Amino acid sequence: MKRIALGAVCAALLAANTSAIAATDLVIATVNNGHMIEMQKLGKFFEQANPDIKLKWVTLEEGVLRQRMTTDIATKGGQFDLMTIGMYEAPIWAKKEWLLPIKPDASYDVDDLLPTIREGLSNNGVLYAAPFYGESSMIMYRSDLVKKAGMTIEERPTWERIREVAAKIHDPANGVYGICLRGKPGWGDNMAFITTMANSYGAQLFDMKWQPQFTSKPWKNAVNMYVDLLKNYGPPGSSSNSFNEILAMFNEGKCGIWIDATIAASFITDPKQSKVADKVAFAQSPYAVTERGANWLWAWSLAIPKSSRHPDAAQKFINWSTSKDYIKLVAKESGWANVPTGTRKSTYANPEFAKAAKFAAAEGKAIASSSPKHSTLPPSPYVGVQFAAIPEFQSIGLAAGQQIASALLGKQTVDQALDMAQQAADREMRKAGYYK
């Protein structure tokens, strides 16, 4: 009897060990920003509901993450089961057949996804990445300074109006700068902002023959305004500033007007982080001749590479982490003001979210007004608002951003900068075979 009992115990232990060994390790590559770090903390709830799946996180800075993911997916390395990608990669990688289509379960409610976000993550109408949080861009400004100057900012002001207000509230002697804008070169840094600004002047990156358009009059008008604003009413060292640097300045009360990602709104209205949290107001991004493409569109999303070793488990995690229930979980754990935004209609329809986030209406309107397929006044052959979803754009955007930063530093004129950007873009497009 003892031998039988002992045998039963051994069998049970063996079964338990076998079960533990058989657990699926789901490897997730993600970016090191606040929302994704929160997702890692809450991952324990997913593991409790799915004890056969263990989450393994690879968390990296954006540039390093993009490089590692691109290498892995292009070589079919299978290092990652899930990847955190953006609107730039999603249509390109889907077209190359590097991604599996997203197949959410019945409770997911895919029709609740914001149409513009869903459109930007699809290829030929098929969703290839599920949005975790989305963003557009908008004006964030010190309402107290604008009021004191006897000025107003309309719901969608012109760029000339922004210059007038920036000039009035610019007070460097007291540590306040009229306007803060991205200046650090990069396709996702200064060019993310400058391209939307150029769109509003009637510009485009490429015409219907894929010819670069950097030397066009709309581009020159936009970049001259950009350089003029920062030289006359911006903080010193603007050519080194990107999102994080300006966020820190705004929270210290040093920026009168800031035009950037809507995701910033939750930080600058948080009294724990911002000294001016109760003095912030919002408006839609400025325009010159058209509102089309005036504010960008982006989403950090989860996608399943074809090389994933555990695609079913990956889909199960997507169903959980990008669902309406996940947003409610974040609200329960951290409050409605901290939920990932920019993905679902139901979030903006929720009165608790609207009450906690005074930026909700402006953010929702900005995202809804952005269309990745119709972002320029003249017809364009590319998808994307602040970028063109073609592989060559990364190097083109970087080169253009470097030249414009050089003009901002006074090392060359705007016309010279755009001539150099045009030459760099033309070389890339010829080399890639878009034209001879």
Residue, then its C-alpha position, 0 to 999 in steps of 0.5 A: m500500500k505504501r508503495i502504491a501511495l508513494g507511486a501515486v505521489c510521484a506520479a502527481l509530482l511528475a504531472a505537476n512538473t510536466s505541466a510547469i515545463a509545458a507552460t508557454d513563455l510568451v516573449i513580448a518586445t515593447v517600448n519603455n514608456g509609461h503605458m507599456i510599463e503599466m501593462q507589464k505591472l498588470g500582466k499578473f492578472f492575465e497570468q492568473a487567468n491563463p496559468d498556462i502562459k508566462l509573460k516574458w518582457v523585452t523592454l527597450e528604448e524606442g530606437v533600439l526596439r525598432q532596430r531589433m524588431t526589424t532585424d528579427i522579423a525580416t530574418k524570420g528569427g522568431q525571437f519575439d511572439l508579440m511586437t510593439i509597433g507603430m502606424y509606420e511599420a504596420p502597413i509596411w510589414a503587413k504588405k511584406e506578409w511579415l505579420l499575422p492578421i489580428k483575429p479578436d474574439a467575439s467579446y473584443d468589439v472591434d467596431d469600438l476601435l476609433p476609425t482613424i486608428r483602425e484604418g492606420l493599422s490595417n492593410n487592404g481593410v484587414l487589421y494587422a496590429a491592435p492599438f494599445y494607445g493612440e495619439s494625435s497632436m494638439i495645442m496645449y497652452r497657458s490660459d492664464l498667460v494668454k488671458k493676461a496678454g488680452m489674447t485668445i486662441e480659437e478652437r482651430p487657430t491659424w499659424e499667424r494667430i499662434r505667432e501673434v499670441a507667442a509674441k505677446i506672451h514671450d517673456p524670457a526675462n521671467g523664464v517664460y518662452g512664447i512657444c516650445l516646439r520639437g527641434k531635435p532632428g529625426w523622422g519621429d522627432n522634429m519631422a513628426f511636427i514639421t510635416t504636419m505643419a507643412n501639410s497645413y500649408g498645402a505641402q506633401l512629401f511626395d507627389m503622385k509620381w513619388q517625386p519629393q516636394f521639399t523645395s515646393k513653396p508650401w514647404k518653404n512657407a512652413v519651415n520659414m514660419y517654424v524657424d521664425l517662431l523658435k528663433n524669436y519666441g522659443p527657448p534657447g537650445s531648441s534644436s536639442n529639444s524633443f518631447n521629454e525636454i519640452l514636457a519638463m519645461f512646460n511642467e515648470g511653467k516655462c512654455g506659453i504654447w506647446i504643440d505636440a502629442t496629445i498624450a502629453a495632456s495627462f502629464i501637464t494636467d497632473p498636479k503631482q507633475s506639473k506646476v501649472a496643471d490648473k492653468v492649461a487649456f487645449a485647442q486643435s493644431p494650427y493651420a495655414v491654408t488647410e486643416r487637412g493633415a494639420n495634426w498627426l496620428w500615431a498608435w503604439s500597437l501589438a502585432i504578431p509576427k509570422s515567425s511567432r512560436h506561440p501565435d494563439a497565446a499571442q492573440k489571447f494576450i492581445n484580446w486581453s491587453t487592448s480590450k475595453d475590460y483592460i481599460k477598466l482594469v487600469a481605471k480601477e488600479s490607477g484611476w481614469a485619468n491614467v487609462p491608455t487613450g486614443t483607441r476606443k469610442s467607449t473610452y471617450a463616451n465614458p462620463e468618468f473618463a471625461k470628468a477625470a481628463k479635462f483634455a478628453a474632448a480636445e484629444g478625441k476631436a484631434i484623433a478623429s480629424s486625422s486621416p492617414k489616407h487623406s492627409t494632404l491637400p493635393p493627392s498623394p500616393y502614400v499612407g500616413v500623416q506625419f510620415a510616408a509608410i514606405p521603407e525609405f522614409q526613415s532615412i529621408g525623414l532623418a536627412a530632412g530633419q538634420q537639414i532643418a535643424s541646421a537652419l534653426l541653428g543658423k548654419q544655413t538658410v531655410d532654402q539651402a536646408l530644403d535643397m539638401a533635403q530634396q537632394a537626399a530624398d531624390r537619391e533615396m527614391r532613385k536608388a529604390g527604383y521609384y523612378k529613374 
